[in-house]
Amino acid sequence: MRAASRAWPLGVAAVVLVAFGLRAWGAKHGLPYVYNADENAHFVPRAIGMFGHSYNPGYFINPPAFTYLLHGVFFARWGTREAVGDAFARDPGNAFLLARLASGLLGALAVGLLAWAGARLQLPRASSSASPAAASAWTGLLAAALLAVAFLPVHYGHFALNDVPALAPACLALLGAALIARGSGTRAYVVAGAGVGLALAFKYTAGIVALPVAAAALVAPGPWRGRLVRLVLAGAVSVLAFLIANPYALLDFGEFRAGLAKQSATAADGGGKLGLGDANAYGYYLRSLTWGFGWLPLLAAIGGAVVLAVRDRRLALVLVPVPVLLLAFLGGQDRFFARWLLPAYPVLALLAAIGAVAAAGWLGARLGRGRALAAAAGALLCAQGVVFSVHNDLALSRDDTRQLARDWMTGHIPEGEKIVVEPIAPDQWATDVGRPSAVTGNGARWIKFPTSRSRVQNDGTVSRGSRIVKLEDYERTTRPSDVDRYRRAGYCWVVTGSTQFGRAFAEPREVPEAIRYYARLRDEGRVVYRISPDGGGTRDVPFSFDFSFNAYPLGYDRPGPAVEIFRLPDCRGRFEVG
C-alpha cells in the first residue's frame, strides 16, 4: 500500500495528461470556420460581446458560467475591447481555438477529480487479498481512465460548448458526496455544495449531481440532526456558487426565468427532428451509450450497480439513481441528443470501474494473478474508447470536407458569382477570413441565396411573408420549382451536403417535395465536384444524427458531410455574357 500510495498520484497525472491530449488533438478542426451551429452561435460570440456591453448575457437558454470563463480567457489573451475585436475580425479561429482548449482542459480536470472521488469511496472488499482502500484507489483510477478515453466526452471536448466543461464541477460534487458518505465533516459538504452550484451554472442538467450529495448525507454515519444542518449548508453554498457564476439569474430574474422556460419547452415539445428515425428517446439514449460510453463499460456499469446493491446498499443509493433518473427525465422529451446524457457519464464510469474491480477480485481469488487480471480488466474497459477516440482525433486533424469543397470553389467559381449553399456551413463560409471582397458589396466572396428564409411552412403551406427557417427544417421547405428560381435569378451553382439531403432520404415520406427537388437537381444539374468523409467521392454516406456530425465510423478519414456541387445548365451567371 505504501508503494501504491506513491504510484497512485503519478497514475492519475498520467491519465489526466492523456485526457487532455485526446481533447487537444484535432482542436483546430474546421477552423477558421466553425461548422457546429451551437458552437458558432452561443458561448464564444457572447463572451466577446461582453467586451462591448454589460456582463448581463441577456440570454439564459444556456447558463452563462462557461461564457464568463471564456470572457476571462479572452481578456487574459487580448485585454482590451479593441484588441479582441481586431483579433476576431482578422481570424475568429484563434478565439475558438482558445475556447476549445479551455473546454478540453476542464474535461481533463474532470478526469482528475473523478479519480479522487473514486478513491474516497468506501468500497466493499474486492477480494480477500485486497483492502477496501486498495479497491477504492484502483476504482478511482480506472473510472478516471474510462472517462478520459470514452468517445463522447473526448469528442465534445473538442468544441467550445458547455457539455464537457460542466463535468469538472459535477465531478467536484461527486468528490464531496464520496467524502460525505464516509463521514467527513463540514468541509465535505461545502465542497459538494460548490460543485453542485457550479455544475448547474455551466449546464442545467448537470445539476443532477445534487442527488448523490443528498443521498450521501442520508446514508452517512453520525447524528441525523448534524447531517441535516450540514446538508442545508451545502444547499446554501450551492445557491451561492450558482449566483457567483450566474449573477444575473437574480439581477435579471425575469429574463432568467423566461430563458429557462424556453429551454424546457423546446426540449420537452420542440418537434421531432427530420431524419432521426427514433420515435423512442429511451431507446435512443441507451443505444448512444453503446458507442458514446462503450459496450463493455456499459455492461460493467450494470454489473457495478448489482455489486453495490448486494454488497453496499448505502453506496448504491448514492450512485445508481443518477443515470437512471437522468435517463428517465431526458427520455420523456421530444428532442434528444447523445451529449445531453453526458452529466451521467462520471457516475457510469464509477459504476463500471466498481464492476470491473469486483470481477477482477473474484477471478483473482480463484485463479490467482489478481494484479494481472485487474490490469486486463482496465485495458478491456478502455479499449473501445481508445480505438474510436484516437481514430476520431486523426480524422479531426485533417481538412473538413466543406473546406476541401470551398478550396475547389475558390479555384473554379469566379468571385462575385451567385451560389446556393444548403445550411451545411455558417454564413462566414462564403467570406475569405480577414480578406473581405470588394466585388459583392457585403464582403463575401460569393453571393449566397437566402436559404434561411422561406414562405413555405413546415406543413407545406405557403404564407404571404417569409420566415426564418431552422437548419433542421430546411428540407421541409425545398420544392422542385426551386431549381427554376435559382436559374432565373442567376444562381447557377448549388452546393448540397449529406447533413441536409441525408435527412430527406432518411425519411422520404415526410418530405416528398424535397425528394422530388433532389431528383430534379440530379437530372438537370451537372455534378462538378464531390467529396465524402469516407475518403472517396461517392455520396453513399448513411445519414445519422450522430455519425454525420462526428467521425466515429472507422471508415471515415476526415470530418464533414458528403458534399456535392452542381452546375445548372441554361443558367446565366453574374459574370457570364450571352
C-alpha distance (Angstrom), angle and dihedral (degrees) to the residues before:
residue distance angle dihedral
M1 . . .
R2 3.82 . .
A3 3.80 89.4 .
A4 3.79 90.5 45.3
S5 3.79 91.9 50.6
R6 3.81 89.0 56.2
A7 3.80 95.1 44.6
W8 3.80 97.4 43.3
P9 3.84 97.2 73.5
L10 3.80 89.5 48.2
G11 3.79 89.8 50.9
V12 3.80 91.7 50.0
A13 3.80 91.5 47.6
A14 3.80 90.4 51.5
V15 3.80 92.1 49.9
V16 3.82 91.5 48.8
L17 3.80 91.0 50.7
V18 3.80 90.6 49.7
A19 3.80 89.4 49.1
F20 3.79 92.7 52.9
G21 3.79 92.1 43.5
L22 3.80 92.0 54.5
R23 3.80 90.6 49.1
A24 3.81 95.6 44.8
W25 3.81 94.7 45.8
G26 3.79 106.0 95.3
A27 3.81 94.1 8.2
K28 3.82 89.6 138.4
H29 3.79 91.9 63.1
G30 3.79 113.4 144.2
L31 3.79 95.4 -1.4
P32 2.96 137.2 177.5
Y33 3.82 81.8 31.3
V34 3.80 119.4 54.3
Y35 3.78 111.3 -144.2
N36 3.81 100.2 -178.8
A37 3.81 104.2 91.4
D38 3.81 95.1 -149.8
E39 3.79 92.9 47.5
N40 3.79 91.1 48.8
A41 3.80 94.4 49.2
H42 3.79 109.8 36.5
F43 3.79 131.7 40.0
V44 3.81 108.8 13.6
P45 3.84 97.0 45.9
R46 3.80 91.2 45.8
A47 3.81 92.8 47.6
I48 3.80 89.0 53.1
G49 3.79 91.4 44.4
M50 3.79 89.6 60.0
F51 3.80 88.4 70.3
G52 3.80 87.9 67.9
H53 3.80 102.0 40.5
S54 3.80 141.5 16.6
Y55 3.79 125.6 -54.0
N56 3.76 90.4 -104.7
P57 3.81 102.3 111.3
G58 3.79 91.2 -158.8
Y59 3.78 85.2 -150.3
F60 3.79 125.5 86.6
I61 3.80 104.5 163.2
N62 3.81 81.2 105.7
P63 3.82 117.8 29.3
P64 3.82 111.7 -110.7
A65 3.82 104.1 -131.4
F66 3.80 92.5 104.5
T67 3.81 89.9 45.4
Y68 3.82 90.8 54.9
L69 3.79 90.5 47.0
L70 3.79 91.6 52.9
H71 3.79 90.8 46.6
G72 3.80 87.5 57.2
V73 3.80 91.4 48.1
F74 3.81 91.5 50.9
F75 3.80 91.4 46.7
A76 3.80 90.1 52.3
R77 3.81 90.3 49.3
W78 3.82 101.9 41.3
G79 3.80 108.2 7.6
T80 3.77 108.2 -162.6
R81 3.77 132.4 60.3
E82 3.80 91.3 -117.5
A83 3.81 93.7 50.8
V84 3.79 92.2 48.6
G85 3.80 92.1 47.4
D86 3.81 93.2 48.8
A87 3.80 92.7 47.4
F88 3.80 92.4 48.4
A89 3.81 92.2 47.5
R90 3.81 92.3 50.6
D91 3.78 95.3 46.7
P92 3.82 123.3 -12.1
G93 3.79 87.8 -170.8
N94 3.81 90.7 80.8
A95 3.81 92.3 60.1
F96 3.80 92.6 45.5
L97 3.80 91.5 48.6
L98 3.81 91.1 53.6
A99 3.80 90.1 47.8
R100 3.80 92.0 49.4
L101 3.78 91.7 50.1
A102 3.81 89.4 50.1
S103 3.80 88.7 52.4
G104 3.80 91.3 49.4
L105 3.79 91.8 47.3
L106 3.80 91.6 53.5
G107 3.79 88.7 47.9
A108 3.81 89.5 54.6
L109 3.81 90.2 46.9
A110 3.81 88.3 54.8
V111 3.81 88.4 55.9
G112 3.80 91.9 54.8
L113 3.80 93.2 46.4
L114 3.80 90.8 49.3
A115 3.81 90.8 53.7
W116 3.79 88.8 52.4
A117 3.81 92.1 47.2
G118 3.80 92.5 50.5
A119 3.79 92.0 48.4
R120 3.81 90.1 54.1
L121 3.79 94.7 53.4
Q122 3.78 113.6 105.3
L123 3.77 96.6 -131.5
P124 3.80 125.0 -175.4
R125 3.81 117.1 -99.9
A126 3.80 109.3 -78.5
S127 3.80 94.6 -155.1
S128 3.76 140.5 -13.4
S129 3.80 90.4 -94.3
A130 3.80 98.5 47.6
S131 3.79 125.9 71.7
P132 3.83 122.2 -135.9
A133 3.81 88.0 -112.0
A134 3.80 91.3 56.2
A135 3.79 91.1 46.7
S136 3.81 90.7 51.0
A137 3.82 93.5 47.3
W138 3.79 92.7 49.7
T139 3.82 90.8 44.4
G140 3.80 92.0 53.2
L141 3.80 92.8 48.6
L142 3.80 93.0 46.5
A143 3.83 92.7 47.1
A144 3.80 89.2 50.5
A145 3.80 91.6 49.4
L146 3.78 90.8 50.8
L147 3.82 93.2 49.8
A148 3.81 88.6 46.1
V149 3.82 93.9 59.1
A150 3.83 105.8 25.0
F151 3.79 108.1 123.1
L152 3.80 102.9 -124.4
P153 3.84 97.9 48.5
V154 3.80 89.4 45.8
H155 3.79 94.8 47.5
Y156 3.80 95.6 48.6
G157 3.79 89.7 44.0
H158 3.83 83.6 75.1
F159 3.81 93.4 64.0
A160 3.79 134.3 76.3
L161 3.79 90.4 -123.1
N162 3.80 130.0 119.9
D163 3.81 98.5 -120.4
V164 3.81 98.9 88.7
P165 3.85 97.1 32.5
A166 3.82 88.4 57.0
L167 3.82 89.2 62.2
A168 3.83 91.7 69.8
P169 3.83 96.7 64.3
A170 3.81 89.2 36.0
C171 3.81 89.4 59.0
L172 3.81 89.2 46.0
A173 3.80 87.3 57.2
L174 3.81 89.8 49.7
L175 3.80 89.1 52.2
G176 3.79 89.2 53.1
A177 3.81 90.8 47.9
A178 3.81 91.1 51.4
L179 3.80 90.9 51.1
I180 3.80 91.7 46.9
A181 3.80 92.4 50.0
R182 3.80 91.6 54.9
G183 3.81 91.8 51.6
S184 3.81 103.2 -98.3
G185 3.78 118.5 160.4
T186 3.77 138.4 -113.2
R187 3.80 95.0 -52.3
A188 3.80 91.1 64.4
Y189 3.81 90.8 55.7
V190 3.80 90.8 49.7
V191 3.81 90.8 51.4
A192 3.79 91.2 47.9
G193 3.80 93.2 47.6
A194 3.80 92.7 49.0
G195 3.80 90.3 50.3
V196 3.81 93.4 50.4
G197 3.81 93.6 47.9
L198 3.79 94.3 47.3
A199 3.81 92.6 44.8
L200 3.79 89.4 53.5
A201 3.82 90.6 47.9
F202 3.82 90.1 54.5
K203 3.81 97.6 43.6
Y204 3.77 128.0 -3.2
T205 3.80 96.5 -137.8
A206 3.81 90.4 51.9
G207 3.80 85.4 74.0
I208 3.81 84.9 84.5
V209 3.82 85.7 92.9
A210 3.80 87.8 77.2
L211 3.81 86.5 78.5
P212 3.83 97.8 65.4
V213 3.81 89.8 44.8
A214 3.80 91.8 54.4
A215 3.80 91.8 42.9
A216 3.81 91.5 49.3
A217 3.80 90.1 53.9
L218 3.79 88.8 50.1
V219 3.82 94.9 54.0
A220 3.83 98.9 33.9
P221 3.80 118.9 115.1
G222 3.79 120.6 -107.1
P223 3.81 137.5 58.9
W224 3.78 113.1 -30.9
R225 3.80 93.6 -133.9
G226 3.79 91.8 59.7
R227 3.80 91.4 47.2
L228 3.79 91.3 49.5
V229 3.81 92.4 51.0
R230 3.80 91.2 49.3
L231 3.80 91.1 47.0
V232 3.80 89.4 54.3
L233 3.81 87.1 50.3
A234 3.82 89.8 51.6
G235 3.80 89.0 51.7
A236 3.79 91.3 51.2
V237 3.80 91.4 48.7
S238 3.80 90.4 49.7
V239 3.81 91.5 52.9
L240 3.79 90.5 47.6
A241 3.83 92.6 48.4
F242 3.79 90.8 48.2
L243 3.80 92.1 51.2
I244 3.80 93.4 46.2
A245 3.80 89.4 54.3
N246 3.82 93.3 37.6
P247 3.83 107.2 25.8
Y248 3.78 96.2 161.2
A249 3.77 90.4 63.2
L250 3.80 81.7 81.0
L251 3.81 101.2 25.7
D252 3.81 92.4 50.3
F253 3.76 98.7 25.2
G254 3.80 95.9 156.9
E255 3.80 93.0 57.0
F256 3.80 90.6 43.1
R257 3.79 92.0 53.0
A258 3.82 91.4 46.9
G259 3.81 92.3 50.8
L260 3.77 92.4 47.8
A261 3.80 91.4 49.0
K262 3.81 91.1 49.3
Q263 3.79 91.7 50.3
S264 3.80 91.7 49.6
A265 3.81 93.2 46.2
T266 3.81 93.3 48.0
A267 3.79 93.2 49.5
A268 3.79 95.2 42.9
D269 3.79 98.4 43.1
G270 3.78 109.4 5.0
G271 3.77 97.7 128.6
G272 3.78 127.4 -97.8
K273 3.80 119.3 -76.3
L274 3.78 116.6 -111.7
G275 3.78 110.2 -115.3
L276 3.78 96.6 20.2
G277 3.77 93.4 112.5
D278 3.81 91.8 -166.3
A279 3.78 117.0 111.2
N280 3.79 92.4 175.5
A281 3.79 118.9 64.5
Y282 3.79 93.0 -167.6
G283 3.78 92.4 59.0
Y284 3.80 90.6 44.3
Y285 3.80 93.9 54.0
L286 3.80 92.8 45.8
R287 3.80 90.5 51.5
S288 3.80 90.6 47.1
L289 3.80 89.0 58.7
T290 3.81 91.0 59.1
W291 3.81 90.9 65.2
G292 3.80 104.3 18.1
F293 3.81 93.4 49.4
G294 3.80 102.0 13.3
W295 3.80 139.1 -104.2
L296 3.80 96.8 -106.2
P297 3.82 94.8 40.6
L298 3.81 89.4 51.5
L299 3.80 91.6 51.8
A300 3.80 90.1 45.3
A301 3.82 89.9 51.0
I302 3.79 90.0 54.1
G303 3.80 88.1 48.8
G304 3.79 90.7 48.7
A305 3.80 90.5 52.9
V306 3.81 89.5 51.9
V307 3.82 91.6 48.0
L308 3.80 91.3 52.9
A309 3.80 92.3 44.9
V310 3.81 88.9 55.4
R311 3.82 102.3 35.5
D312 3.80 106.5 25.8
R313 3.79 118.2 15.3
R314 3.79 90.3 176.0
L315 3.78 92.8 65.7
A316 3.79 90.8 38.4
L317 3.80 88.1 60.4
V318 3.81 90.0 50.3
L319 3.82 98.7 48.7
V320 3.79 113.2 20.2
P321 3.84 100.0 62.2
V322 3.83 93.7 58.8
P323 3.84 100.2 73.2
V324 3.80 92.0 32.7
L325 3.81 95.5 53.6
L326 3.81 95.0 39.7
L327 3.80 89.1 52.1
A328 3.81 90.0 48.2
F329 3.80 91.0 50.9
L330 3.81 97.1 45.3
G331 3.79 93.9 39.6
G332 3.79 91.6 63.2
Q333 3.80 93.2 58.8
D334 3.78 128.1 98.0
R335 3.81 95.4 -133.3
F336 3.77 123.4 49.8
F337 3.77 137.5 179.3
A338 3.80 126.8 -179.0
R339 3.83 92.1 -126.1
W340 3.79 91.5 59.9
L341 3.82 87.9 74.2
L342 3.82 92.6 56.3
P343 3.87 94.7 101.9
A344 3.81 87.2 68.8
Y345 3.82 94.4 52.3
P346 3.84 97.6 86.0
V347 3.82 91.0 53.3
L348 3.79 90.9 44.7
A349 3.81 88.5 51.7
L350 3.81 90.5 52.5
L351 3.80 91.6 48.9
A352 3.81 91.6 47.5
A353 3.80 90.9 50.1
I354 3.81 90.8 48.7
G355 3.79 90.1 51.4
A356 3.82 93.2 47.5
V357 3.81 94.1 46.8
A358 3.80 91.1 48.0
A359 3.82 91.2 50.0
A360 3.81 92.0 47.5
G361 3.81 90.8 48.4
W362 3.79 92.7 49.2
L363 3.81 93.0 48.8
G364 3.80 92.2 42.0
A365 3.81 91.7 55.3
R366 3.80 89.7 55.4
L367 3.79 103.5 33.1
G368 3.78 102.7 26.4
R369 3.80 123.1 -135.5
G370 3.79 91.7 92.4
R371 3.80 94.3 169.0
A372 3.79 93.2 52.9
L373 3.79 90.5 48.6
A374 3.80 91.5 49.4
A375 3.81 91.0 50.6
A376 3.80 90.5 47.5
A377 3.79 90.7 50.2
G378 3.78 90.2 52.3
A379 3.79 92.7 48.6
L380 3.79 92.8 48.8
L381 3.78 91.7 47.2
C382 3.79 92.3 54.1
A383 3.81 99.4 36.6
Q384 3.81 98.9 92.4
G385 3.79 92.8 46.5
V386 3.80 92.9 48.4
V387 3.81 94.4 49.9
F388 3.79 97.2 46.5
S389 3.81 97.2 37.0
V390 3.80 92.7 51.1
H391 3.80 90.7 46.6
N392 3.82 90.4 49.1
D393 3.81 90.8 49.8
L394 3.80 90.8 50.8
A395 3.79 89.6 52.0
L396 3.82 93.3 46.3
S397 3.80 90.1 53.0
R398 3.82 89.6 62.8
D399 3.81 128.7 75.9
D400 3.79 116.2 -77.5
T401 3.80 116.1 -114.7
R402 3.82 88.8 -118.3
Q403 3.79 90.6 56.1
L404 3.80 91.1 51.1
A405 3.79 89.8 48.7
R406 3.80 90.0 49.8
D407 3.80 90.9 49.3
W408 3.79 88.8 54.8
M409 3.80 91.1 48.4
T410 3.81 93.7 52.5
G411 3.79 88.5 57.5
H412 3.81 98.0 42.6
I413 3.82 110.0 26.6
P414 3.81 114.7 66.0
E415 3.78 118.9 -121.0
G416 3.79 110.0 -96.5
E417 3.82 95.4 27.9
K418 3.80 119.3 138.2
I419 3.79 115.2 -110.5
V420 3.80 138.2 177.5
V421 3.79 113.9 -139.0
E422 3.77 120.3 -177.7
P423 3.84 113.0 -133.9
I424 3.80 92.7 -86.5
A425 3.81 93.8 113.9
P426 3.82 136.6 30.9
D427 3.81 121.8 -95.3
Q428 3.83 89.4 -104.9
W429 3.81 87.8 67.3
A430 3.81 89.4 80.7
T431 3.83 91.0 56.8
D432 3.79 128.8 76.0
V433 3.80 104.1 -122.2
G434 3.80 110.9 -112.6
R435 3.82 92.0 -0.4
P436 3.82 111.2 81.1
S437 3.77 114.8 -165.0
A438 3.79 120.8 -115.1
V439 3.81 91.6 -158.6
T440 3.79 103.9 68.5
G441 3.80 100.4 42.4
N442 3.80 95.8 -127.9
G443 3.80 98.8 63.7
A444 3.79 95.3 -105.5
R445 3.79 119.5 128.3
W446 3.80 92.0 -134.6
I447 3.80 133.3 22.9
K448 3.81 108.6 -112.2
F449 3.78 125.3 -148.8
P450 3.85 108.6 -120.0
T451 3.81 98.4 -110.4
S452 3.81 89.8 161.3
R453 3.82 91.3 72.2
S454 3.80 128.7 58.2
R455 3.78 142.1 157.5
V456 3.80 89.7 -141.1
Q457 3.80 114.4 97.4
N458 3.79 123.4 -145.0
D459 3.81 90.3 -102.7
G460 3.81 91.4 55.5
T461 3.79 98.3 -104.4
V462 3.80 119.5 130.1
S463 3.80 120.9 -129.1
R464 3.79 129.5 -160.6
G465 3.77 95.3 -116.4
S466 3.78 130.1 43.9
R467 3.79 124.3 -109.8
I468 3.78 136.3 -160.2
V469 3.80 111.4 -90.9
K470 3.79 120.0 -147.8
L471 3.78 113.5 -132.9
E472 3.81 90.2 -117.0
D473 3.83 90.1 56.5
Y474 3.80 97.7 46.8
E475 3.81 93.5 101.4
R476 3.80 90.2 56.2
T477 3.82 90.1 61.9
T478 3.81 101.2 47.2
R479 3.81 119.8 105.7
P480 3.84 133.7 179.9
S481 3.80 88.0 -115.4
D482 3.82 88.2 65.9
V483 3.80 88.4 80.4
D484 3.81 89.3 62.1
R485 3.80 91.2 46.5
Y486 3.78 91.0 53.5
R487 3.78 93.0 47.7
R488 3.81 95.4 47.8
A489 3.81 92.1 49.4
G490 3.80 93.5 47.1
Y491 3.82 97.5 -108.5
C492 3.79 94.8 142.6
W493 3.81 100.2 162.7
V494 3.82 121.7 67.3
V495 3.81 121.1 -170.3
T496 3.81 115.9 -162.6
G497 3.80 131.1 -179.5
S498 3.79 135.8 -163.9
T499 3.81 92.5 -122.5
Q500 3.82 84.3 69.4
F501 3.80 109.5 26.9
G502 3.81 88.7 38.2
R503 3.81 89.5 66.2
A504 3.79 90.9 56.5
F505 3.80 95.6 47.3
A506 3.83 90.5 46.0
E507 3.83 89.9 60.0
P508 3.82 106.7 18.8
R509 3.80 94.6 164.4
E510 3.79 90.3 60.5
V511 3.82 94.4 56.2
P512 3.82 110.2 24.2
E513 3.81 91.7 158.2
A514 3.81 90.5 57.3
I515 3.82 90.1 51.3
R516 3.81 89.8 52.8
Y517 3.80 90.1 46.7
Y518 3.81 92.3 55.8
A519 3.80 91.1 44.4
R520 3.78 90.4 54.8
L521 3.79 92.3 44.2
R522 3.81 89.8 53.8
D523 3.80 93.2 44.5
E524 3.78 97.1 48.1
G525 3.79 103.2 26.0
R526 3.77 127.4 72.8
V527 3.80 118.0 -131.2
V528 3.80 105.7 -129.2
Y529 3.79 98.8 169.6
R530 3.79 136.3 18.4
I531 3.81 132.0 177.0
S532 3.78 131.4 172.1
P533 3.81 133.8 -169.9
D534 3.79 89.8 -126.3
G535 3.80 90.4 72.4
G536 3.79 95.9 -104.3
G537 3.75 134.9 88.3
T538 3.80 97.9 -113.0
R539 3.77 126.1 113.9
D540 3.80 92.9 -142.4
V541 3.79 95.7 113.8
P542 3.82 110.1 136.2
F543 3.78 110.5 -124.0
S544 3.79 117.1 -119.7
F545 3.76 128.1 164.8
D546 3.77 87.1 -135.2
F547 3.79 108.0 30.7
S548 3.80 93.7 42.2
F549 3.81 87.2 63.9
N550 3.80 100.3 42.0
A551 3.79 136.7 35.3
Y552 3.81 97.8 -117.2
P553 3.85 94.1 129.5
L554 3.78 106.9 87.6
G555 3.79 90.0 -138.1
Y556 3.81 91.1 67.7
D557 3.78 116.3 92.4
R558 3.83 100.0 179.7
P559 3.80 139.3 19.6
G560 3.77 125.8 -97.6
P561 3.80 139.0 59.7
A562 3.76 129.5 -72.2
V563 3.82 104.1 -84.2
E564 3.80 127.8 -157.2
I565 3.81 126.5 -175.4
F566 3.81 118.7 -157.8
R567 3.82 129.2 -163.7
L568 3.80 111.9 -150.4
P569 3.83 114.4 -138.9
D570 3.80 122.0 -131.9
C571 3.78 88.6 26.4
R572 3.79 121.6 131.1
G573 3.78 111.6 -145.1
R574 3.77 124.8 -149.8
F575 3.80 94.4 -95.2
E576 3.78 98.7 33.5
V577 3.80 120.6 107.1
G578 3.79 127.7 -152.2
